[in-house]
């Protein structure tokens, strides 16, 4: 595992954009896994700028998103499809048919099959929840889990209430790639910023590997780069 330590959120975004931009240039027809949330917004802004400057192109890639709320009306502004459209997909030359989100149909795990048939995820971007979740794999999620519908943890509902008019409006369920689905990605890039993530980062990277801390599975992945700002790294208690 490589841990990149940056001073602040902006440097995290630049570090991540360099890494992801290089991966896109190297394999423009690759399969790229995107995440939503506040953390990757800066990264997406920089990727859009690089596209506008002609440095990278999205027209050959396949994209896979980590998760989506269940129960929001199509096109709802807080849906993750709308988020991606606003922050990245709507601003670059991505082909609409190459955009894929997990779906809460009769068998959500068909998404895993789809990913496999697409060649597997080359690079998966991840954020992390304050409770250690990755995607919407909340504490207690099996390390063997595949794409499925899950109930959101109370802490996640509270954390995400900031995007809705009231906590009551936050969906209670989501469909998420499973831990195993994520772990099958060839490369994982995890971003975290701010003191609110420091505990989760320390537990995921340095604590025991346990399903109570979903992100701790990443310790077993052969190719992970973690990009942290000073505050998010503040509880790691080491120098590497
Ligand atoms: P955030 O969410 O980027 O909005 O902090 C991350 C997550 O919950 O995975």
Boltz pocket constraint, residues with backbone or C-beta under 6 A from the ligand:
constraints:
  - pocket:
      binder: B
      contacts: [[A, 36], [A, 37], [A, 38], [A, 39], [A, 40], [A, 127], [A, 128], [A, 129], [A, 130], [A, 133], [A, 134], [A, 135]]
      max_distance: 6.0
